[in-house]
Amino acid sequence: MTPGDVTALVELGETLYGGADMINLIGNCVMYGLYALSFFTALYMFCSKPLKGPTHRALLALLIIVFFSLTGDFIDRNGSHLLFISFALVHPIPNTIQDLSISIDAASDRDVPWQAIQFWGPTINLCIGDGLVLWRAWVVLDLRQKGKRYLLAFVLMLLMVGNIGVNVVDAIYDDIGLDIQLADGAITLDWVSLVVSLVVNAFATTLIGLKAWGLHRQSKGIHHLQTQQSPVKKVLLILVESGLGFCMIQVEVPFCHLC
């Protein structure tokens, strides 16, 4: 092994598992383990009782889709390093065996299809999550007047279709960007998809918050109503707090990347 090969190996190790990358790997494994525990707990709760109606079946199907999507994303993000090592060191292209640096460069090109998968897992999960948030707002509001009901349905559908369209186009642009150098429009689209998702979650959380506030005002000063609606208000409060927490995360993530 030449000194150049030794230097290439050291640089490869630092690139794949150096510093923050190792911390990210450990964090991903821990978070996926916690998610898997919550998934199987929810799956047990679904399967312990007969499914009632199409709503429960749809929720179960979405739960399973999100699990497989997150699992694929986890394998892609944490297994791509192993695949890269396999392409560069274990099974290199025959005409690059004599030069380790060339073999590593060739492995980068062979790794592109694997990298393309990483954009779709988060996109699918984000679209499903935002859709569930809008559906949750629709169910909680439960408007009785037809005019307001149809208007709300139109606004929610418009937000959801726009959100799915922007995120899918963003993922396609990111895939294309692996092969060719795109202009600043791809980066702009990343920001647009984030803003659209933030607007969807903020709008749904605001609707649920208004419902919770209206319920609180109706029951204020009436003891038996406060007692009857206490569990409902607790659930609404959890929905509002979780929605606000997710919106805060969506706002903070871009600033963390910029820093």
C-alpha positions in Angstrom: 0.0 0.0 0.0 1.4 3.3 -1.1 1.5 6.5 1.1 -1.2 7.9 -1.2 -3.5 4.9 -0.5 -3.0 5.4 3.2 -3.9 9.1 2.9 -7.0 8.2 0.8 -8.1 5.7 3.5 -7.7 8.2 6.3 -9.7 10.8 4.4 -12.4 8.3 3.6 -12.7 7.3 7.2 -12.9 10.9 8.3 -15.5 11.6 5.7 -17.8 8.7 6.5 -17.4 8.4 10.3 -15.6 11.5 11.5 -16.9 13.8 14.2 -20.5 14.8 13.8 -21.2 11.9 11.4 -20.7 9.3 14.1 -22.9 11.3 16.5 -25.6 11.5 13.8 -25.3 7.7 13.3 -25.8 7.0 17.0 -28.6 9.5 17.2 -30.4 8.0 14.2 -30.2 4.5 15.7 -31.5 5.6 19.1 -34.4 7.6 17.5 -35.4 4.8 15.2 -35.4 2.4 18.1 -37.8 4.6 20.0 -40.0 5.0 16.9 -40.0 1.3 16.3 -41.2 0.8 20.0 -44.0 3.3 19.5 -45.0 1.8 16.2 -45.3 -1.8 17.5 -47.2 -0.4 20.6 -49.7 1.3 18.3 -49.9 -1.8 16.0 -50.7 -3.9 19.1 -53.5 -1.5 20.1 -54.9 -1.6 16.6 -54.8 -5.4 16.4 -56.1 -6.1 19.9 -59.6 -5.0 18.9 -61.6 -5.4 15.7 -61.2 -2.6 13.2 -64.3 -0.4 13.1 -65.0 1.2 9.8 -62.9 2.5 7.0 -61.3 5.3 9.1 -59.6 2.8 11.4 -58.4 0.8 8.4 -57.1 3.9 6.6 -55.2 4.9 9.8 -53.7 1.5 10.1 -52.6 1.5 6.5 -51.0 4.9 6.8 -49.3 3.8 10.0 -47.7 0.8 8.2 -46.8 3.0 5.2 -45.0 5.5 7.4 -43.2 2.6 9.2 -41.8 1.1 6.0 -41.0 4.6 4.7 -39.1 5.5 7.8 -37.4 2.1 7.9 -36.2 2.5 4.3 -35.0 6.0 5.1 -33.1 4.7 8.1 -31.5 1.9 6.1 -30.6 4.4 3.4 -29.0 7.0 5.6 -27.1 4.6 7.8 -26.4 1.8 5.3 -25.2 4.0 2.5 -21.7 4.3 4.1 -21.4 0.5 4.2 -22.4 0.3 0.5 -19.9 3.0 -0.4 -17.2 1.1 1.4 -18.2 -2.1 -0.5 -18.0 -0.2 -3.8 -14.7 1.4 -3.0 -12.8 -1.3 -1.2 -14.5 -4.7 -1.4 -15.9 -4.8 -4.9 -14.3 -2.0 -6.9 -14.4 -1.6 -10.6 -11.7 -3.8 -12.1 -9.8 -1.0 -13.9 -9.6 1.1 -10.7 -8.0 -1.6 -8.4 -4.5 -0.2 -8.9 -5.3 3.3 -7.6 -7.4 3.6 -4.4 -8.2 7.3 -5.0 -9.7 6.5 -8.4 -11.6 3.6 -6.9 -13.1 5.9 -4.2 -14.1 8.4 -6.9 -15.8 5.7 -8.9 -17.6 4.5 -5.9 -19.2 7.9 -5.5 -20.8 7.6 -9.0 -22.0 4.0 -8.2 -23.6 5.2 -5.0 -25.8 7.8 -6.7 -28.9 5.6 -7.1 -28.8 4.7 -3.4 -28.5 8.4 -2.5 -31.6 9.1 -4.6 -33.8 7.1 -2.3 -33.1 9.3 0.7 -35.3 12.2 -0.5 -38.4 10.1 -0.8 -38.8 8.7 2.7 -39.0 12.1 4.4 -41.3 13.4 1.6 -43.8 10.5 2.0 -43.8 10.9 5.8 -44.2 14.7 5.7 -47.1 14.5 3.2 -48.9 11.8 5.3 -48.3 13.7 8.5 -49.5 17.0 7.1 -52.6 15.2 5.7 -53.4 13.7 9.1 -53.0 17.1 10.7 -55.5 18.6 8.3 -57.9 15.7 8.7 -57.6 16.1 12.5 -58.6 19.8 12.2 -61.6 18.8 10.0 -62.8 16.3 12.5 -62.3 18.5 15.5 -64.1 21.5 14.0 -67.1 19.5 12.8 -68.9 22.4 11.2 -72.7 22.1 10.8 -73.4 24.9 8.4 -73.0 23.6 4.8 -71.5 26.8 3.4 -68.7 27.0 6.0 -68.3 23.2 5.8 -67.8 23.2 2.0 -65.5 26.3 2.3 -63.3 24.6 4.9 -63.2 21.4 2.9 -62.1 23.4 -0.2 -59.3 25.2 1.7 -58.0 22.1 3.4 -58.0 20.1 0.1 -56.2 23.1 -1.6 -53.6 23.2 1.1 -53.0 19.4 1.0 -52.8 19.2 -2.8 -50.4 22.1 -2.9 -48.3 20.6 -0.2 -48.0 17.2 -1.9 -47.3 18.8 -5.2 -44.5 21.1 -3.9 -42.8 18.3 -1.8 -42.9 15.8 -4.7 -41.4 18.3 -7.1 -38.8 19.2 -4.5 -37.8 15.5 -4.2 -37.6 15.1 -8.0 -35.4 18.2 -8.2 -33.1 16.8 -5.5 -32.8 13.5 -7.4 -31.9 15.3 -10.6 -29.4 17.4 -8.6 -27.4 14.2 -7.9 -26.6 13.8 -11.6 -26.3 17.4 -12.8 -25.6 20.8 -11.2 -28.8 22.6 -10.8 -29.3 26.4 -10.4 -30.4 28.1 -7.2 -34.0 27.2 -8.1 -33.6 23.8 -6.4 -32.5 25.4 -3.2 -35.3 27.8 -3.4 -37.7 24.9 -3.8 -36.4 23.4 -0.6 -37.4 26.5 1.2 -40.8 26.7 -0.5 -41.6 23.1 0.5 -40.7 23.9 4.1 -42.8 27.1 4.2 -45.8 25.3 2.6 -45.6 22.5 5.2 -45.3 25.1 8.0 -48.3 26.9 6.7 -50.4 23.7 6.6 -49.4 22.8 10.2 -49.9 26.3 11.5 -53.3 26.6 9.9 -54.5 23.3 11.2 -53.2 24.0 14.7 -54.8 27.5 14.7 -58.2 25.9 13.8 -57.9 23.4 16.7 -56.8 26.1 19.0 -59.8 28.2 18.1 -62.1 25.2 18.8 -60.4 24.6 22.2 -60.8 28.3 23.1 -64.5 28.3 22.0 -65.1 25.2 24.1 -63.4 26.8 27.1 -65.5 30.0 26.8 -68.8 28.0 26.5 -68.1 26.0 29.6 -66.7 28.9 31.7 -68.7 29.3 34.9 -70.8 26.2 34.3 -69.5 23.5 36.6 -71.2 20.4 35.1 -70.1 21.4 31.6 -66.5 21.9 32.8 -66.6 18.4 34.3 -68.1 16.8 31.2 -65.7 18.6 28.8 -62.6 18.3 30.8 -61.2 15.2 29.0 -62.1 16.8 25.6 -60.2 20.0 26.5 -57.2 18.0 27.6 -57.1 16.2 24.3 -57.5 19.4 22.4 -54.7 21.0 24.5 -52.4 18.1 23.6 -53.2 18.5 19.9 -52.5 22.2 20.1 -49.2 21.8 22.0 -48.0 19.1 19.7 -48.9 21.2 16.7 -47.0 24.2 18.1 -44.0 22.0 18.9 -43.8 20.7 15.4 -44.1 24.2 13.9 -41.3 25.4 16.2 -39.1 22.5 15.0 -39.9 23.4 11.3 -38.8 26.9 12.0 -35.7 26.0 13.9 -34.3 23.3 11.6 -33.3 25.7 8.7 -31.5 28.0 11.2 -29.6 25.1 12.6 -28.4 24.2 9.1 -27.5 27.8 8.3 -25.4 27.9 11.5 
